[in-house]
Amino acid sequence: MEGSSTRRAIAAGFVIVLLAALLALVVIIRDILLLGFFSVLLASILTRPIDLMSRVMPRGVATLLCVAILIGAVALGVFLAAPVVLSQLGTLAIQLQQAGRRLAQWWFRAAHGPGATLPGGASMAERIEAHATNELATLASKVFPFAFGAFEVVSAILLALALAFFLAYQPDGYRAGLHALAPRRLEADVDEAWRRIGTTLKQWTGGIVLSMAVMGALTGVGLWAVGVDAWFTLALLTFFGTFVPFAGAVVSALPGLAVGLADSPTRLLHVSLVYVGVHFVEGYLIGPLIMKRAVELRPALLLFWQMLMGSLFGLLGLIVATPLLACMKEAVGHFYLDKKLGKHTHPA
């Protein structure tokens, strides 16, 4: 009896050490894992056009053609958007400084009375604007460090794209490899899990890309209609921010609200109405019609998961948090709820 207890204690200790080592390994290679999952997301987007084109041409040719179309579209978009964005960034930087000045003024009046003014009066506003100009002027001194960081980002993006195209070119080969590693009794379950997770990723990526396009377009049109000069840049922020539900919507709206605040309370009201209207459309039209069909995640669970992924893995963890949670939901639903508990959470 004593020997049996000793063996169980040793086995439990070995399992704990193994789990700790596995967790440490995940932390060490977390960037590689997240980048790999991001590549899977890109592959799920690219699979659809490649599947369509491969009906009339070899899949290799369809993949290369899809690469050429994607690179051309990105290059054209950058060529057309870069001059507009660069021309609006200077104005946007000054407006953000002015918004900070106005907030400080309101805070000071709330603390010292309605008639109080910040020390320095109008000269302080001039110094703030001059400081913003000086900051832009000294940007040249930071070009080389920024270039190294940008080079790393571009390299990671290119690596993710290359991996995504390989995954999209021969997805069945990777499924067959996973199938071969599974025990015979689990082969059918692995195939079903692969199908369900793949379907979820395709539905989510398709829905989120469409949602990003609609939200960005509505924001741009609305801000242009109320007279915001940097409407295009702010619409781009909304476009990319929509990729991260809840948190991205809030963060992408803050610069626009700051721009409205820098102008006047009336402009702030107009900008606020634009963002409220856009997110009303997103919550009551885009969400139910597009994302509801793609994947359903509880808001509280999603927010908690986003905070956890963001705190553990940074920005990239926050970006992939939602699709990763959707995949985990499908895996748990199939292997545990369906197979273990027999609750059949997914329609046949």
HELIX and SHEET records of a PDB file:
HELIX    1   1 GLU A    2  ILE A   28  1                                  27    
HELIX    2   2 ARG A   30  MET A   53  1                                  24    
HELIX    3   3 ARG A   59  HIS A  112  1                                  54    
HELIX    4   4 GLY A  121  ALA A  137  1                                  17    
HELIX    5   5 THR A  138  LYS A  142  5                                   5    
HELIX    6   6 VAL A  143  TYR A  169  1                                  27    
HELIX    7   7 PRO A  171  LEU A  181  1                                  11    
HELIX    8   8 ARG A  184  LEU A  186  5                                   3    
HELIX    9   9 GLU A  187  ALA A  225  1                                  39    
HELIX   10  10 TRP A  231  GLY A  241  1                                  11    
HELIX   11  11 ALA A  247  ASP A  263  1                                  17    
HELIX   12  12 PRO A  265  VAL A  281  1                                  17    
HELIX   13  13 GLU A  282  MET A  291  3                                  10    
HELIX   14  14 LYS A  292  ALA A  294  1                                   3    
HELIX   15  15 PRO A  299  VAL A  332  1                                  34    
HELIX   16  16 GLY A  333  ASP A  338  3                                   6    
END                                                                             
